[in-house]
């Protein structure tokens, strides 16, 4: 059976680049698809909670150190807040790729543990010239992901890296990418060493 997820096997270069900054602890792979990032992060020694609404995709995400959870976080009325099931300060890392549901964005920051890392990478305005997604509802506007991050600056959000532009791989697309740390993670052996 076909799923709506891209058939990608290798973890994103963005995720591979910044994963070493994730502190020890559980990672949420939101809209995990077939689990390419969940598997990568589990191999790096993290317990991973892989969440997706597609049961077929989740069957491919299952594996050692990976717990899967089928859940549709978009199942709410347009004028209602989503029912976010995860507590505050829970995850050492949250990974979101190729997915955008704007009402969830504030919950992501809240669910990061102190010194936790948010890695976000998804499609941006202009992607309609390269294929799907092409609906503006699923495309970040210029600078949108960075503006989201800056809303939490007074709560300890620190933007380590941000990109907004054209990417050739894994397919030509317009993307935005964010690496954000909640609080001061400058101490410890990993520190804020960039790669």
C-alpha positions in Angstrom: 0.0 0.0 0.0 1.3 3.5 -0.9 1.7 6.1 1.9 1.8 9.8 1.6 5.4 9.9 2.9 8.5 10.3 0.7 10.3 7.1 0.3 13.6 8.3 1.9 15.9 5.9 3.6 18.8 8.1 4.7 18.5 10.6 7.5 18.5 14.3 6.4 21.9 16.0 6.3 20.5 18.7 8.6 19.5 16.1 11.2 22.8 14.2 10.9 24.8 17.5 11.3 23.1 18.6 14.5 22.2 15.3 16.2 25.4 15.3 18.1 24.2 18.3 20.1 21.2 16.5 21.4 21.7 15.7 25.1 21.1 12.2 26.5 17.4 11.3 26.7 14.2 10.6 24.8 13.7 12.0 21.4 10.3 12.7 19.7 10.3 12.1 16.0 7.0 13.9 15.0 5.3 12.9 11.7 8.1 10.2 11.5 6.9 8.6 8.3 8.8 5.3 7.8 11.2 6.2 10.5 14.5 7.2 8.8 15.3 9.7 11.6 14.0 7.5 14.4 16.3 4.7 13.2 19.3 7.0 12.9 18.7 8.5 16.3 18.2 5.1 18.0 21.5 4.0 16.5 23.1 7.1 18.1 21.9 5.7 21.5 18.7 7.6 22.1 15.3 6.1 23.0 12.9 7.5 20.4 9.2 8.0 20.4 8.1 7.9 16.7 4.7 9.4 16.1 2.7 9.4 12.9 -1.0 9.1 11.9 -0.2 6.5 9.2 -0.2 3.0 10.6 1.6 1.6 7.5 4.4 4.1 7.8 4.7 3.4 11.5 5.2 -0.3 10.8 8.4 0.6 9.0 9.5 2.9 11.8 9.5 0.2 14.5 12.8 -1.1 15.8 15.1 -1.4 18.8 14.9 1.6 21.1 12.0 3.0 19.1 8.4 3.2 20.5 5.8 4.0 17.9 2.5 5.8 18.5 -0.2 6.2 16.0 -1.9 9.6 16.5 -3.5 12.3 14.4 -2.5 15.6 16.0 -4.5 17.5 13.4 -7.8 16.0 14.5 -9.3 19.2 15.9 -11.6 21.9 14.7 -10.0 24.9 13.1 -10.9 27.2 16.0 -9.7 24.8 18.7 -6.2 24.2 20.1 -4.8 20.7 19.3 -4.8 18.1 22.0 -1.1 17.9 22.6 -0.5 14.7 24.6 3.1 15.3 25.7 4.1 17.0 28.9 6.3 20.0 29.3 10.1 19.6 29.5 10.0 15.9 28.4 12.1 15.5 25.3 15.9 15.9 25.0 15.3 16.4 21.3 12.4 16.9 18.9 12.8 16.2 15.2 10.3 17.3 12.6 10.9 17.0 8.8 8.7 17.5 5.8 5.7 18.3 8.0 3.9 21.5 9.0 0.9 22.0 11.2 1.3 25.5 12.6 -0.9 25.0 15.7 1.6 22.5 17.0 4.7 24.8 16.9 4.3 26.3 20.4 3.9 22.9 21.9 7.2 21.7 20.5 9.1 24.3 22.4 7.2 23.6 25.6 7.9 19.9 25.4 11.7 20.3 25.1 13.6 19.6 28.2 16.0 22.2 29.4 19.0 22.1 27.1 16.9 20.1 24.6 17.3 20.5 20.9 14.6 21.1 18.2 15.6 20.2 14.7 13.0 21.3 12.2 13.2 21.1 8.4 10.3 21.5 6.0 9.1 23.0 2.8 8.9 26.8 2.2 7.2 29.2 -0.1 8.4 28.8 -3.6 8.3 25.0 -3.4 5.2 25.1 -5.7 7.6 25.6 -8.6 9.2 22.2 -7.9 6.2 20.0 -7.1 4.4 19.1 -3.9 3.6 20.3 -1.4 2.3 23.4 -3.3 -0.6 24.4 -1.1 0.5 27.6 0.9 -1.0 26.1 4.0 1.8 23.6 4.0 4.6 26.0 3.0 6.5 28.2 5.4 6.5 31.9 4.5 9.9 33.7 4.2 11.5 33.8 7.7 8.5 32.1 9.4 10.5 29.4 11.2 13.0 31.9 12.5 10.2 34.2 13.7 8.6 31.3 15.5 11.9 30.6 17.3 12.3 34.2 18.3 8.9 34.2 20.1 10.6 32.1 22.7 13.8 34.1 23.1 12.8 35.4 26.5 12.2 31.8 27.6 15.7 30.7 26.7 15.4 29.8 23.0 18.8 29.9 21.3 18.9 29.6 17.6 22.1 27.7 16.7 21.4 27.5 12.9 18.8 28.6 10.4 18.5 28.3 6.7 15.9 29.4 4.2 16.4 28.7 0.5 16.8 26.2 -2.3 18.0 22.6 -1.6 18.9 20.2 -4.4 18.8 17.0 -2.4 17.0 14.7 -1.8 15.0 16.5 -4.5 14.9 20.1 -5.7 12.8 22.1 -3.1 12.5 25.3 -1.2 13.1 24.6 2.5 13.6 26.2 5.9 15.7 24.5 8.5 16.1 25.4 12.2 18.3 24.1 15.0 17.2 25.6 18.3 18.3 24.9 21.9 16.1 25.5 24.9 18.2 27.3 27.4 21.9 27.3 27.9 23.6 24.2 26.6 27.0 25.6 26.3 28.5 23.5 29.0 29.4 19.8 28.8 31.5 17.9 26.4 29.4 18.5 23.4 28.8 22.2 24.1 27.8 24.3 21.1 30.5 23.0 18.9 29.5 23.5 15.3 30.3 21.1 12.5 
